[in-house]
Amino acid sequence: MSGNAGNPTVQEWQRTAANAGLALIGCSGGALIFNYVLFRASGLPFLWTGVVSAAVISLSIAAPLLIVAARRERVLSGLRQKLNRASSADHLTDCLDSAAFTALTDAFRGGMGRSAGRRGALLVIDVDHFKQVKARFGRSWGDEALRVVSNGIRASVRSGDLVGRLGGEEFGVFLPGAGRENAEDIAERVRQVVADTLFEPGGKRCLLTVSVGGAVFEDQLIFDELIEAAEVQLHAARKQGRNRTSIGMMLPDPETAHPEMAVHEPGGARH
């Protein structure tokens, strides 16, 4: 008995070769028959009918193959996009993971031309008293709380804004081209949407809130500078009692210690 008889790879190759051989015989036979019929019907020289029949047969074979290849490429392209997204997404919240968020934020800023003012904003969003939520309701409900918050964030931002999970209960939002007013409006919308979301772990009402810190820039800045400035604003929002937003302007002077800040209380009051 041949050693290849039970090998699936060899058997598959043999089937493929047999199918290709049958297809070649069928195409050759079809070309000869078509050539003979065309020769008898048209009265053209046999050489010319051979050229015409070869072209017709080739097109009849090539067209379906091209259609199949195009469909296959669309499927593969979709799979590649899904794979790329899966490899850069946080598995729990479906936001960008920290590495992808940082890289894409830098790429967006690097691609900004002077016509856009090279401006934008970075928000850092922290779930208030998250450790208490996990301690009271358990890890699985803590994970659900993070999903609720991430959904609220994505529902509040603009198309083209980047949303990432920076780690733990902290999220980042990059707002390309946003000025201070845009950043304040989006930050407040995120805070309000999360606070208004019904969260009832085990049938018990639990109020979820977030504190938001943000840094608005109008020139090229590295990501570490932006995140540091946004964290300063986040600390200010927490210090004022949480469930607040605080947005500051990054000034172009590198010796400026901290950006100007304005803390927003729930309801729109400002300090």
The 8 nearest C-alpha neighbors of each residue, nearest first, counted from 0:
[[1, 2, 4, 3, 5, 6, 10, 9],
 [2, 0, 3, 4, 5, 6, 9, 10],
 [1, 3, 4, 0, 5, 6, 9, 10],
 [4, 2, 6, 1, 5, 9, 10, 7],
 [5, 3, 1, 2, 6, 10, 0, 9],
 [4, 6, 3, 7, 2, 10, 9, 1],
 [5, 7, 3, 9, 8, 4, 10, 2],
 [8, 6, 10, 9, 11, 5, 4, 3],
 [7, 9, 11, 10, 6, 12, 13, 3],
 [10, 8, 12, 11, 6, 7, 13, 3],
 [9, 11, 7, 13, 12, 8, 14, 6],
 [10, 12, 14, 8, 13, 9, 7, 15],
 [13, 11, 9, 15, 10, 14, 16, 8],
 [12, 14, 10, 16, 11, 15, 17, 9],
 [15, 13, 17, 11, 12, 16, 18, 10],
 [14, 16, 12, 18, 13, 17, 19, 11],
 [15, 17, 19, 13, 14, 18, 20, 12],
 [18, 16, 20, 14, 19, 15, 13, 21],
 [19, 17, 21, 15, 20, 16, 22, 14],
 [18, 20, 22, 16, 17, 21, 15, 23],
 [21, 19, 17, 23, 22, 18, 16, 24],
 [20, 22, 24, 18, 23, 19, 25, 17],
 [21, 23, 25, 19, 20, 24, 26, 18],
 [24, 22, 20, 26, 25, 21, 27, 19],
 [25, 23, 21, 27, 22, 26, 28, 20],
 [26, 24, 22, 28, 23, 27, 29, 21],
 [25, 27, 29, 23, 28, 24, 30, 22],
 [28, 26, 30, 24, 29, 25, 23, 31],
 [29, 27, 25, 31, 30, 26, 24, 32],
 [28, 30, 26, 32, 27, 31, 33, 25],
 [29, 31, 27, 33, 28, 32, 34, 26],
 [30, 32, 34, 28, 29, 33, 35, 27],
 [33, 31, 29, 35, 34, 30, 28, 36],
 [34, 32, 30, 36, 31, 35, 29, 37],
 [33, 35, 31, 37, 52, 32, 36, 49],
 [36, 34, 38, 32, 37, 33, 31, 39],
 [37, 35, 33, 39, 38, 34, 40, 32],
 [36, 38, 40, 34, 35, 39, 41, 33],
 [39, 37, 35, 36, 41, 42, 40, 48],
 [40, 38, 36, 37, 42, 41, 35, 43],
 [41, 39, 37, 38, 42, 36, 43, 35],
 [42, 40, 43, 38, 37, 39, 48, 36],
 [41, 43, 38, 39, 40, 44, 37, 45],
 [42, 44, 41, 38, 45, 48, 47, 37],
 [45, 43, 46, 47, 48, 42, 38, 49],
 [44, 46, 48, 47, 38, 49, 43, 34],
 [45, 47, 49, 44, 48, 50, 43, 51],
 [48, 46, 50, 49, 44, 45, 51, 43],
 [47, 49, 51, 45, 50, 46, 34, 38],
 [50, 48, 46, 52, 47, 51, 34, 53],
 [49, 51, 47, 53, 48, 52, 54, 46],
 [52, 50, 48, 54, 53, 49, 55, 47],
 [51, 53, 55, 49, 34, 54, 50, 48],
 [52, 54, 50, 56, 51, 55, 57, 49],
 [55, 53, 57, 51, 52, 56, 58, 50],
 [54, 56, 52, 58, 57, 53, 59, 51],
 [55, 57, 59, 53, 58, 54, 52, 60],
 [58, 56, 54, 60, 55, 59, 61, 53],
 [59, 57, 61, 55, 60, 56, 62, 54],
 [58, 60, 56, 57, 61, 62, 55, 63],
 [59, 61, 57, 58, 62, 63, 56, 64],
 [60, 62, 58, 64, 63, 59, 57, 65],
 [61, 63, 65, 64, 58, 60, 59, 66],
 [64, 62, 66, 65, 61, 60, 67, 59],
 [63, 65, 61, 67, 62, 66, 68, 60],
 [66, 64, 68, 62, 67, 63, 61, 69],
 [67, 65, 63, 69, 64, 68, 70, 62],
 [66, 68, 64, 70, 65, 69, 71, 63],
 [67, 69, 65, 71, 66, 70, 64, 72],
 [70, 68, 72, 66, 71, 67, 65, 73],
 [71, 69, 73, 67, 72, 68, 66, 74],
 [70, 72, 68, 74, 69, 73, 67, 75],
 [71, 73, 75, 69, 74, 70, 76, 68],
 [74, 72, 76, 70, 71, 75, 77, 69],
 [73, 75, 71, 77, 72, 76, 78, 70],
 [76, 74, 78, 72, 77, 73, 79, 71],
 [77, 75, 73, 79, 78, 74, 72, 80],
 [78, 76, 80, 74, 75, 79, 73, 81],
 [77, 79, 75, 81, 76, 80, 82, 74],
 [80, 78, 82, 76, 81, 77, 83, 75],
 [81, 79, 83, 77, 82, 78, 84, 76],
 [82, 80, 78, 84, 79, 83, 85, 77],
 [81, 83, 79, 85, 80, 84, 78, 86],
 [84, 82, 80, 86, 81, 85, 79, 87],
 [83, 85, 81, 87, 82, 86, 88, 80],
 [86, 84, 82, 88, 83, 87, 81, 90],
 [85, 87, 83, 84, 88, 82, 89, 81],
 [88, 86, 84, 85, 99, 96, 95, 83],
 [89, 87, 95, 96, 85, 93, 94, 86],
 [88, 90, 96, 93, 94, 95, 91, 92],
 [89, 91, 93, 88, 92, 85, 94, 96],
 [92, 90, 89, 93, 146, 142, 145, 94],
 [91, 93, 146, 94, 89, 90, 149, 145],
 [94, 92, 89, 88, 90, 91, 95, 149],
 [95, 93, 163, 92, 89, 88, 162, 164],
 [96, 94, 163, 88, 89, 100, 87, 99],
 [95, 97, 89, 88, 164, 99, 163, 98],
 [96, 98, 165, 100, 99, 164, 101, 163],
 [97, 99, 101, 100, 96, 102, 87, 95],
 [98, 100, 102, 96, 101, 97, 87, 95],
 [101, 99, 97, 103, 163, 98, 102, 95],
 [102, 100, 104, 98, 99, 103, 97, 105],
 [103, 101, 99, 105, 104, 100, 106, 98],
 [104, 102, 106, 100, 105, 101, 99, 107],
 [103, 105, 107, 101, 106, 102, 100, 108],
 [104, 106, 108, 102, 103, 107, 109, 101],
 [105, 107, 103, 109, 104, 108, 102, 110],
 [108, 106, 104, 110, 109, 105, 103, 111],
 [109, 107, 105, 111, 110, 106, 104, 219],
 [108, 110, 106, 107, 111, 105, 219, 112],
 [111, 109, 107, 108, 106, 112, 105, 117],
 [112, 110, 108, 117, 109, 107, 115, 113],
 [113, 111, 114, 115, 117, 110, 116, 109],
 [112, 114, 116, 115, 117, 111, 118, 218],
 [113, 115, 112, 116, 117, 111, 118, 176],
 [116, 114, 113, 117, 112, 176, 111, 118],
 [115, 117, 113, 118, 114, 217, 112, 218],
 [118, 116, 218, 115, 111, 217, 113, 112],
 [119, 117, 217, 176, 116, 216, 218, 177],
 [118, 120, 176, 175, 177, 174, 216, 215],
 [121, 119, 215, 174, 214, 177, 173, 216],
 [120, 122, 173, 214, 213, 172, 174, 215],
 [123, 121, 213, 172, 171, 212, 229, 124],
 [122, 124, 171, 212, 211, 170, 229, 213],
 [125, 123, 211, 170, 169, 210, 171, 122],
 [124, 126, 169, 210, 209, 168, 127, 170],
 [127, 125, 209, 168, 129, 208, 128, 210],
 [126, 128, 209, 129, 208, 125, 210, 241],
 [129, 127, 131, 130, 126, 132, 208, 207],
 [128, 130, 132, 131, 127, 126, 133, 168],
 [131, 129, 133, 132, 128, 134, 141, 135],
 [130, 132, 134, 129, 133, 128, 135, 136],
 [131, 133, 129, 135, 130, 134, 136, 141],
 [134, 132, 137, 141, 130, 136, 138, 131],
 [135, 133, 131, 132, 137, 136, 130, 138],
 [134, 136, 132, 133, 131, 137, 130, 138],
 [137, 135, 133, 134, 140, 132, 200, 138],
 [138, 136, 133, 140, 134, 139, 135, 141],
 [137, 139, 141, 133, 140, 142, 136, 134],
 [140, 138, 142, 141, 137, 143, 136, 133],
 [141, 139, 143, 142, 138, 137, 136, 144],
 [140, 142, 133, 138, 144, 139, 143, 137],
 [143, 141, 139, 145, 140, 144, 138, 146],
 [142, 144, 140, 146, 141, 145, 147, 139],
 [143, 145, 141, 147, 142, 146, 140, 148],
 [146, 144, 148, 142, 143, 147, 149, 141],
 [145, 147, 143, 149, 92, 144, 148, 150],
 [148, 146, 144, 150, 145, 149, 143, 151],
 [147, 149, 151, 145, 150, 146, 193, 152],
 [148, 150, 152, 146, 151, 147, 145, 92],
 [151, 149, 147, 153, 148, 152, 146, 154],
 [152, 150, 148, 154, 149, 153, 193, 192],
 [151, 153, 149, 155, 154, 150, 189, 148],
 [152, 154, 150, 155, 151, 156, 149, 162],
 [153, 155, 151, 152, 156, 150, 189, 192],
 [156, 154, 152, 153, 189, 188, 151, 185],
 [157, 155, 153, 154, 185, 160, 152, 158],
 [158, 156, 160, 159, 155, 174, 153, 154],
 [157, 159, 160, 156, 161, 153, 155, 174],
 [158, 160, 157, 161, 175, 174, 156, 173],
 [161, 159, 174, 157, 158, 173, 156, 175],
 [160, 162, 173, 172, 159, 163, 174, 100],
 [163, 161, 172, 171, 94, 95, 160, 173],
 [164, 162, 95, 94, 171, 100, 96, 170],
 [163, 165, 170, 96, 166, 97, 94, 171],
 [166, 164, 97, 170, 169, 163, 171, 96],
 [165, 167, 169, 164, 168, 97, 170, 96],
 [166, 168, 169, 165, 164, 170, 145, 125],
 [167, 169, 126, 125, 166, 170, 145, 129],
 [170, 168, 125, 166, 165, 124, 167, 164],
 [171, 169, 164, 124, 165, 163, 123, 125],
 [170, 172, 123, 163, 122, 162, 164, 165],
 [173, 171, 162, 122, 161, 121, 163, 174],
 [172, 174, 121, 161, 160, 120, 175, 122],
 [175, 173, 120, 160, 119, 177, 121, 176],
 [176, 174, 119, 177, 173, 120, 160, 118],
 [175, 177, 119, 118, 174, 115, 178, 117],
 [178, 176, 119, 181, 175, 174, 120, 182],
 [179, 177, 181, 180, 119, 182, 176, 215],
 [178, 180, 182, 181, 215, 183, 177, 248],
 [179, 181, 183, 182, 178, 184, 177, 185],
 [182, 180, 184, 178, 179, 177, 183, 185],
 [181, 183, 179, 185, 180, 184, 186, 177],
 [184, 182, 180, 186, 181, 185, 187, 179],
 [183, 185, 181, 187, 182, 186, 188, 180],
 [186, 184, 188, 182, 187, 183, 189, 181],
 [187, 185, 183, 189, 188, 184, 182, 190],
 [186, 188, 190, 184, 189, 185, 183, 191],
 [187, 189, 185, 191, 186, 190, 192, 155],
 [190, 188, 186, 192, 187, 152, 191, 155],
 [191, 189, 187, 188, 193, 192, 209, 194],
 [190, 192, 194, 188, 193, 189, 195, 187],
 [193, 191, 195, 189, 194, 190, 151, 188],
 [192, 194, 196, 195, 190, 191, 151, 208],
 [193, 195, 208, 191, 192, 196, 207, 190],
 [196, 194, 192, 193, 191, 197, 207, 206],
 [197, 195, 193, 194, 192, 198, 207, 147],
 [196, 198, 195, 199, 206, 204, 205, 194],
 [197, 199, 205, 196, 204, 200, 206, 207],
 [198, 200, 204, 203, 202, 205, 201, 197],
 [201, 199, 202, 203, 140, 198, 136, 204],
 [200, 202, 203, 199, 136, 140, 204, 198],
 [201, 203, 199, 200, 204, 198, 205, 136],
 [204, 202, 199, 200, 201, 205, 198, 136],
 [203, 205, 199, 198, 202, 206, 200, 197],
 [206, 204, 198, 199, 207, 203, 200, 197],
 [205, 207, 208, 204, 198, 194, 197, 196],
 [206, 208, 194, 205, 193, 209, 198, 127],
 [209, 207, 194, 242, 127, 193, 126, 206],
 [208, 210, 126, 127, 242, 125, 190, 211],
 [209, 211, 242, 243, 125, 241, 124, 244],
 [212, 210, 244, 124, 233, 123, 245, 243],
 [233, 213, 211, 232, 245, 229, 123, 122],
 [212, 214, 122, 229, 246, 121, 232, 123],
 [213, 215, 229, 247, 121, 120, 248, 228],
 [214, 216, 120, 248, 249, 119, 179, 247],
 [217, 215, 249, 118, 119, 218, 120, 248],
 [218, 216, 118, 117, 116, 119, 215, 219],
 [217, 219, 117, 216, 118, 220, 251, 116],
 [218, 220, 117, 221, 108, 217, 109, 216],
 [221, 219, 218, 222, 224, 225, 216, 108],
 [220, 222, 224, 223, 225, 219, 105, 108],
 [221, 223, 225, 224, 226, 220, 105, 101],
 [224, 222, 226, 225, 221, 227, 220, 228],
 [225, 223, 227, 222, 221, 226, 228, 220],
 [226, 224, 222, 228, 227, 223, 229, 214],
 [225, 227, 229, 223, 228, 224, 230, 222],
 [226, 228, 230, 224, 225, 229, 223, 231],
 [227, 229, 231, 225, 230, 226, 214, 224],
 [228, 230, 213, 214, 226, 232, 212, 231],
 [231, 229, 233, 227, 232, 228, 226, 234],
 [232, 230, 228, 234, 229, 233, 227, 235],
 [231, 233, 212, 235, 229, 245, 230, 234],
 [212, 234, 232, 230, 236, 235, 231, 211],
 [233, 235, 237, 231, 232, 236, 238, 230],
 [236, 234, 232, 238, 233, 237, 239, 231],
 [237, 235, 233, 239, 243, 234, 238, 245],
 [238, 236, 241, 234, 240, 239, 235, 233],
 [237, 239, 235, 240, 236, 234, 241, 233],
 [238, 240, 236, 237, 241, 235, 243, 262],
 [239, 241, 237, 238, 236, 242, 243, 264],
 [242, 240, 237, 243, 210, 236, 239, 127],
 [243, 241, 210, 209, 208, 265, 240, 190],
 [244, 242, 264, 210, 241, 236, 263, 265],
 [245, 243, 211, 263, 262, 236, 212, 210],
 [244, 246, 262, 212, 232, 261, 236, 263],
 [247, 245, 213, 260, 261, 212, 214, 232],
 [248, 246, 260, 259, 214, 258, 215, 213],
 [249, 247, 215, 258, 259, 214, 250, 216],
 [248, 250, 216, 258, 215, 214, 251, 247],
 [249, 251, 252, 248, 258, 255, 216, 253],
 [250, 252, 253, 249, 218, 217, 216, 255],
 [251, 253, 254, 250, 255, 249, 256, 258],
 [254, 252, 255, 251, 250, 256, 249, 257],
 [255, 253, 252, 256, 251, 257, 250, 258],
 [254, 256, 253, 252, 257, 250, 258, 251],
 [257, 255, 254, 258, 253, 252, 228, 250],
 [256, 258, 255, 259, 228, 249, 231, 247],
 [259, 257, 248, 249, 247, 260, 250, 228],
 [258, 260, 247, 248, 257, 261, 249, 246],
 [261, 259, 247, 246, 258, 245, 262, 232],
 [260, 262, 245, 246, 270, 263, 269, 247],
 [261, 263, 245, 270, 269, 244, 236, 264],
 [264, 262, 269, 244, 268, 243, 267, 245],
 [263, 265, 243, 268, 267, 266, 269, 262],
 [266, 264, 267, 243, 263, 268, 242, 191],
 [265, 267, 268, 264, 263, 191, 187, 269],
 [266, 268, 265, 264, 263, 269, 187, 243],
 [269, 267, 264, 263, 266, 265, 270, 262],
 [270, 268, 263, 262, 264, 267, 261, 245],
 [269, 262, 261, 263, 268, 264, 260, 245]]
